[in-house]
Amino acid sequence: MIDTFLKEVIAYAAGKPAENITDILSVKKYVNEFLIAKKIGLTINQTRNILYKLSDSSLVSSIRKKDKKKGWYTYFWKIEALKSLEFLSQVLLKQIEQINNQINSRESKQFYICERCNIELAEEKALLYNFTCNECGEVFKIKENIKLLKDLKRNLERTKNKLSLVNNEIEKEKEKAEKQKFKENKKLDKEKAEETRKKRAANKKLKNKSQRDDSGEPSRGDHPKGRKIINKKSKKKKVVSKKPKKNKSAKHKLKIIKAKKRR
């Protein structure tokens, strides 16, 4: 059902020849514009003109990628299903308004017709021409509106039913968009939480390093082997002064001399 509506939107916005482009454009991924041109059998410039018309009404979106070898940019296109359905909904609302105006006009006014020229005029204009056809001179006849009113009312009912179906598809697309948005937000929140966790860990590490630096202790990262370096105080050796040794032989000789005198 949605594919039929999208084709109708494309044809309404860019003309009947552009209708086949709907089968190529995807609602989930972007398609290379050269591939689109090849599949619909048009030149790249003709294809781009169609896509630009649709883009002006926000029915399609595009991204561009740079060719690493050739250096130029290539555009990729995707149909916007929700915006296209909303566009069609507005078109149908205008059609319903026009049909209602026609019904009110046929029910409240009298119309005249020249059967030879098939010219139809409202009563005010027919009066200006004295109820005579300005082309052939035939006298106008009263136009019967019974069959026309039936056709208008039938058309009005079909258009309202179609609008109802389009609005149902719009609700489905909105639900899909909400689910997709929820998934993207959840993924984004997870990435932010991970980033915050990493920042906190980095700040904690930096804070610990700063505290070690303030306490005078060398950090493990200051030494290539990651070990603490302890400054050893150089120990001074005590210098002991040596007393000169007495000559034992002289002392011994003195003792012998004193012993002899006593005798």
SULNOR-V407815 format. One line per field, one symbol per residue. phi: phi as a letter, one per 30 degrees, with the letter a starting at -180 (. if undefined). psi: psi as a letter, one per 40 degrees, with the letter a starting at -180 (. if undefined). burial: 1 if it has 16 or more other C-alpha atoms within 10 Angstrom, else 0. A space follows every 50 residues. Layout:
# SULNOR-V407815
phi: ???
psi: ???
burial: ???
This chain:
# SULNOR-V407815
phi: .ddddddddddddbjedddddddcdcccbdcedddddddcibdddddddd ddddddcidbbbbbbdddddiccccbbbdcdddddddddddddddddddd dddddddcbccbbcddchccbdedddddchhbdddcidddcdddcddddd dddddddddddddddddddddddddddddddddddddddddddddddddd dddddddddddddddiddddddcecicdccddddddddccdcdddddddd ddddddddddddd
psi: dddddddddddddeiddededdedhiediihhdddddddefiiddddddd ddddddefeiiiiiihhdddeihhihiihgdddddddddddddddddddd dddddddeihiiihddefhhiiddddddeffhhedeeihiihhheddddd dddddddddddddddddddddddddddddddddddddddddddddddddd ddddddddddddddeehhideehdefiihhhhhhhhhhhhhhihhihddd dddddddddddd.
burial: 00001111111011000110110111000111110110010000001101 11111000111000000000000001111111111111100100110010 01100100001111000001110001000011100000110110000010 01000100100010011011001000000000000000000000000000 00000000100000000110000000000000000000000000000000 0000000000000
